[in-house]
Amino acid sequence: MTIHSVTPTADPAFQILPSHKAEDLTKGGNLAHIRLGDQLYTLRITRAGKLILTK
């Protein structure tokens, strides 16, 4: 699996997308729950600084 980082560009479509810091979502920790409809997901920041989203 390849992970790509997103770099802000001059593309107007990119600039209107919401942007959130993972550290803000986890309140300085390494885990956060994200709800989508009736499903609950877990966002994890790894020691290597990568993100994992699991159901």
DOGU-743549 format. One record per atom (N, C-alpha, C, O): residue in one letter; atom name; y, z, x. Coordinates in Angstrom, 1 decimal. Layout:
! DOGU-743549
+----+----+--------+--------+--------+
: aa : at :  north :     up :   east :
+----+----+--------+--------+--------+
:  A : CA :      Y :      Z :      X :
...
+----+----+--------+--------+--------+
//
This chain:
! DOGU-743549
+----+----+--------+--------+--------+
: aa : at :  north :     up :   east :
+----+----+--------+--------+--------+
:  M :  N :   -1.2 :    0.0 :    0.8 :
:  M : CA :    0.0 :    0.0 :    0.0 :
:  M :  C :    1.2 :    0.0 :    0.9 :
:  M :  O :    1.3 :    0.8 :    1.8 :
:  T :  N :    2.2 :   -0.9 :    0.6 :
:  T : CA :    3.4 :   -1.0 :    1.3 :
:  T :  C :    4.5 :   -0.3 :    0.5 :
:  T :  O :    4.7 :   -0.5 :   -0.7 :
:  I :  N :    5.3 :    0.5 :    1.2 :
:  I : CA :    6.5 :    1.1 :    0.5 :
:  I :  C :    7.7 :    0.6 :    1.1 :
:  I :  O :    7.9 :    0.5 :    2.3 :
:  H :  N :    8.6 :    0.1 :    0.2 :
:  H : CA :    9.9 :   -0.5 :    0.6 :
:  H :  C :   11.0 :    0.4 :    0.3 :
:  H :  O :   11.0 :    1.0 :   -0.8 :
:  S :  N :   12.0 :    0.6 :    1.2 :
:  S : CA :   13.1 :    1.4 :    0.8 :
:  S :  C :   14.2 :    0.5 :    0.2 :
:  S :  O :   14.3 :   -0.7 :    0.6 :
:  V :  N :   15.0 :    1.0 :   -0.6 :
:  V : CA :   16.1 :    0.2 :   -1.3 :
:  V :  C :   17.4 :    0.5 :   -0.6 :
:  V :  O :   17.8 :    1.7 :   -0.4 :
:  T :  N :   18.1 :   -0.5 :   -0.2 :
:  T : CA :   19.4 :   -0.4 :    0.4 :
:  T :  C :   20.4 :   -0.9 :   -0.5 :
:  T :  O :   20.3 :   -2.1 :   -1.0 :
:  P :  N :   21.5 :   -0.2 :   -0.8 :
:  P : CA :   22.5 :   -0.7 :   -1.7 :
:  P :  C :   23.1 :   -2.0 :   -1.2 :
:  P :  O :   23.3 :   -2.2 :    0.0 :
:  T :  N :   23.4 :   -2.9 :   -2.1 :
:  T : CA :   23.9 :   -4.2 :   -1.7 :
:  T :  C :   25.2 :   -4.4 :   -2.5 :
:  T :  O :   25.6 :   -3.6 :   -3.3 :
:  A :  N :   25.8 :   -5.6 :   -2.3 :
:  A : CA :   27.0 :   -6.0 :   -3.1 :
:  A :  C :   26.6 :   -6.5 :   -4.5 :
:  A :  O :   27.4 :   -6.9 :   -5.3 :
:  D :  N :   25.3 :   -6.6 :   -4.7 :
:  D : CA :   24.8 :   -7.2 :   -6.0 :
:  D :  C :   25.2 :   -6.3 :   -7.2 :
:  D :  O :   24.9 :   -5.1 :   -7.2 :
:  P :  N :   26.0 :   -6.8 :   -8.1 :
:  P : CA :   26.5 :   -6.0 :   -9.2 :
:  P :  C :   25.4 :   -5.4 :  -10.1 :
:  P :  O :   25.5 :   -4.3 :  -10.6 :
:  A :  N :   24.3 :   -6.1 :  -10.2 :
:  A : CA :   23.2 :   -5.6 :  -11.0 :
:  A :  C :   22.6 :   -4.3 :  -10.4 :
:  A :  O :   22.2 :   -3.4 :  -11.1 :
:  F :  N :   22.6 :   -4.2 :   -9.1 :
:  F : CA :   22.1 :   -3.0 :   -8.4 :
:  F :  C :   23.0 :   -1.9 :   -8.6 :
:  F :  O :   22.5 :   -0.7 :   -8.7 :
:  Q :  N :   24.3 :   -2.1 :   -8.6 :
:  Q : CA :   25.3 :   -1.0 :   -8.7 :
:  Q :  C :   25.3 :   -0.4 :  -10.0 :
:  Q :  O :   25.8 :    0.8 :  -10.1 :
:  I :  N :   24.8 :   -1.0 :  -11.1 :
:  I : CA :   24.9 :   -0.3 :  -12.4 :
:  I :  C :   23.6 :    0.5 :  -12.7 :
:  I :  O :   23.6 :    1.2 :  -13.7 :
:  L :  N :   22.6 :    0.4 :  -11.8 :
:  L : CA :   21.4 :    1.2 :  -12.0 :
:  L :  C :   21.7 :    2.7 :  -11.7 :
:  L :  O :   22.4 :    3.0 :  -10.8 :
:  P :  N :   21.1 :    3.6 :  -12.5 :
:  P : CA :   21.3 :    5.1 :  -12.2 :
:  P :  C :   20.6 :    5.4 :  -10.8 :
:  P :  O :   19.6 :    4.8 :  -10.5 :
:  S :  N :   21.2 :    6.3 :  -10.1 :
:  S : CA :   20.7 :    6.7 :   -8.8 :
:  S :  C :   20.6 :    8.2 :   -8.7 :
:  S :  O :   21.6 :    8.9 :   -9.1 :
:  H :  N :   19.5 :    8.7 :   -8.3 :
:  H : CA :   19.3 :   10.2 :   -8.2 :
:  H :  C :   18.7 :   10.5 :   -6.9 :
:  H :  O :   17.8 :    9.8 :   -6.4 :
:  K :  N :   19.1 :   11.6 :   -6.3 :
:  K : CA :   18.5 :   12.1 :   -5.1 :
:  K :  C :   17.3 :   12.9 :   -5.4 :
:  K :  O :   17.3 :   13.8 :   -6.3 :
:  A :  N :   16.2 :   12.6 :   -4.8 :
:  A : CA :   14.9 :   13.3 :   -5.0 :
:  A :  C :   15.1 :   14.8 :   -4.8 :
:  A :  O :   14.5 :   15.6 :   -5.5 :
:  E :  N :   15.9 :   15.2 :   -3.8 :
:  E : CA :   16.1 :   16.6 :   -3.5 :
:  E :  C :   16.8 :   17.3 :   -4.7 :
:  E :  O :   16.6 :   18.5 :   -4.9 :
:  D :  N :   17.7 :   16.6 :   -5.4 :
:  D : CA :   18.4 :   17.1 :   -6.5 :
:  D :  C :   17.4 :   17.3 :   -7.7 :
:  D :  O :   17.4 :   18.4 :   -8.4 :
:  L :  N :   16.5 :   16.4 :   -7.9 :
:  L : CA :   15.5 :   16.5 :   -8.9 :
:  L :  C :   14.5 :   17.7 :   -8.7 :
:  L :  O :   14.1 :   18.3 :   -9.6 :
:  T :  N :   14.2 :   17.9 :   -7.4 :
:  T : CA :   13.3 :   19.0 :   -7.1 :
:  T :  C :   14.0 :   20.3 :   -6.8 :
:  T :  O :   13.4 :   21.3 :   -6.4 :
:  K :  N :   15.4 :   20.3 :   -6.9 :
:  K : CA :   16.2 :   21.5 :   -6.7 :
:  K :  C :   15.9 :   22.1 :   -5.3 :
:  K :  O :   15.8 :   23.3 :   -5.2 :
:  G :  N :   15.8 :   21.2 :   -4.3 :
:  G : CA :   15.6 :   21.7 :   -2.9 :
:  G :  C :   14.1 :   22.0 :   -2.6 :
:  G :  O :   13.8 :   22.2 :   -1.4 :
:  G :  N :   13.2 :   21.9 :   -3.5 :
:  G : CA :   11.8 :   22.1 :   -3.2 :
:  G :  C :   11.2 :   20.8 :   -3.0 :
:  G :  O :   11.8 :   19.8 :   -2.5 :
:  N :  N :    9.9 :   20.7 :   -3.3 :
:  N : CA :    9.2 :   19.4 :   -3.0 :
:  N :  C :    8.4 :   18.9 :   -4.3 :
:  N :  O :    7.7 :   17.9 :   -4.2 :
:  L :  N :    8.6 :   19.6 :   -5.4 :
:  L : CA :    8.0 :   19.2 :   -6.7 :
:  L :  C :    9.0 :   19.1 :   -7.8 :
:  L :  O :    9.9 :   20.0 :   -7.9 :
:  A :  N :    8.8 :   18.2 :   -8.8 :
:  A : CA :    9.5 :   18.2 :  -10.0 :
:  A :  C :    8.7 :   17.5 :  -11.1 :
:  A :  O :    7.8 :   16.7 :  -10.8 :
:  H :  N :    8.8 :   18.0 :  -12.3 :
:  H : CA :    8.2 :   17.3 :  -13.4 :
:  H :  C :    9.2 :   16.3 :  -14.1 :
:  H :  O :   10.3 :   16.6 :  -14.2 :
:  I :  N :    8.6 :   15.2 :  -14.4 :
:  I : CA :    9.4 :   14.2 :  -15.1 :
:  I :  C :    8.7 :   13.8 :  -16.4 :
:  I :  O :    7.5 :   13.4 :  -16.4 :
:  R :  N :    9.4 :   13.9 :  -17.5 :
:  R : CA :    8.8 :   13.6 :  -18.8 :
:  R :  C :    9.2 :   12.2 :  -19.2 :
:  R :  O :   10.4 :   11.8 :  -19.2 :
:  L :  N :    8.2 :   11.4 :  -19.7 :
:  L : CA :    8.5 :   10.1 :  -20.3 :
:  L :  C :    7.7 :   10.1 :  -21.6 :
:  L :  O :    6.5 :   10.0 :  -21.6 :
:  G :  N :    8.5 :   10.1 :  -22.7 :
:  G : CA :    7.8 :   10.2 :  -24.0 :
:  G :  C :    7.0 :   11.5 :  -24.1 :
:  G :  O :    7.6 :   12.6 :  -23.9 :
:  D :  N :    5.8 :   11.4 :  -24.4 :
:  D : CA :    4.9 :   12.6 :  -24.5 :
:  D :  C :    4.1 :   12.8 :  -23.2 :
:  D :  O :    3.2 :   13.7 :  -23.2 :
:  Q :  N :    4.4 :   12.0 :  -22.2 :
:  Q : CA :    3.6 :   12.1 :  -20.9 :
:  Q :  C :    4.4 :   12.9 :  -19.9 :
:  Q :  O :    5.7 :   12.8 :  -19.8 :
:  L :  N :    3.7 :   13.7 :  -19.1 :
:  L : CA :    4.4 :   14.5 :  -18.0 :
:  L :  C :    3.9 :   14.0 :  -16.7 :
:  L :  O :    2.7 :   14.0 :  -16.5 :
:  Y :  N :    4.8 :   13.7 :  -15.8 :
:  Y : CA :    4.5 :   13.3 :  -14.5 :
:  Y :  C :    5.0 :   14.3 :  -13.5 :
:  Y :  O :    5.9 :   15.1 :  -13.7 :
:  T :  N :    4.4 :   14.3 :  -12.3 :
:  T : CA :    4.8 :   15.1 :  -11.2 :
:  T :  C :    5.3 :   14.3 :  -10.0 :
:  T :  O :    4.6 :   13.4 :   -9.6 :
:  L :  N :    6.5 :   14.6 :   -9.6 :
:  L : CA :    7.1 :   13.9 :   -8.5 :
:  L :  C :    7.0 :   14.8 :   -7.3 :
:  L :  O :    7.4 :   16.0 :   -7.4 :
:  R :  N :    6.4 :   14.3 :   -6.2 :
:  R : CA :    6.2 :   15.2 :   -5.0 :
:  R :  C :    6.8 :   14.5 :   -3.8 :
:  R :  O :    6.7 :   13.3 :   -3.6 :
:  I :  N :    7.6 :   15.3 :   -3.0 :
:  I : CA :    8.1 :   14.8 :   -1.7 :
:  I :  C :    7.1 :   15.3 :   -0.7 :
:  I :  O :    6.9 :   16.5 :   -0.5 :
:  T :  N :    6.6 :   14.4 :    0.1 :
:  T : CA :    5.6 :   14.7 :    1.1 :
:  T :  C :    6.3 :   15.3 :    2.4 :
:  T :  O :    7.5 :   15.1 :    2.5 :
:  R :  N :    5.5 :   15.8 :    3.3 :
:  R : CA :    6.0 :   16.3 :    4.6 :
:  R :  C :    6.6 :   15.2 :    5.4 :
:  R :  O :    7.5 :   15.4 :    6.2 :
:  A :  N :    6.1 :   13.9 :    5.1 :
:  A : CA :    6.6 :   12.8 :    5.8 :
:  A :  C :    7.8 :   12.2 :    5.2 :
:  A :  O :    8.3 :   11.2 :    5.7 :
:  G :  N :    8.3 :   12.8 :    4.1 :
:  G : CA :    9.5 :   12.3 :    3.5 :
:  G :  C :    9.3 :   11.2 :    2.5 :
:  G :  O :   10.2 :   10.5 :    2.2 :
:  K :  N :    8.1 :   11.0 :    2.1 :
:  K : CA :    7.7 :    9.9 :    1.1 :
:  K :  C :    7.6 :   10.5 :   -0.3 :
:  K :  O :    7.5 :   11.8 :   -0.5 :
:  L :  N :    7.7 :    9.7 :   -1.3 :
:  L : CA :    7.6 :   10.2 :   -2.7 :
:  L :  C :    6.3 :    9.7 :   -3.3 :
:  L :  O :    5.8 :    8.6 :   -3.1 :
:  I :  N :    5.7 :   10.6 :   -4.1 :
:  I : CA :    4.4 :   10.4 :   -4.8 :
:  I :  C :    4.7 :   10.8 :   -6.3 :
:  I :  O :    5.1 :   11.9 :   -6.5 :
:  L :  N :    4.4 :    9.9 :   -7.2 :
:  L : CA :    4.5 :   10.1 :   -8.6 :
:  L :  C :    3.2 :   10.1 :   -9.2 :
:  L :  O :    2.5 :    9.0 :   -9.2 :
:  T :  N :    2.7 :   11.2 :   -9.8 :
:  T : CA :    1.4 :   11.2 :  -10.4 :
:  T :  C :    1.5 :   11.7 :  -11.9 :
:  T :  O :    2.4 :   12.3 :  -12.3 :
:  K :  N :    0.5 :   11.3 :  -12.6 :
:  K : CA :    0.4 :   11.6 :  -14.0 :
:  K :  C :   -0.4 :   12.9 :  -14.2 :
:  K :  O :   -0.6 :   13.4 :  -15.3 :
+----+----+--------+--------+--------+
//
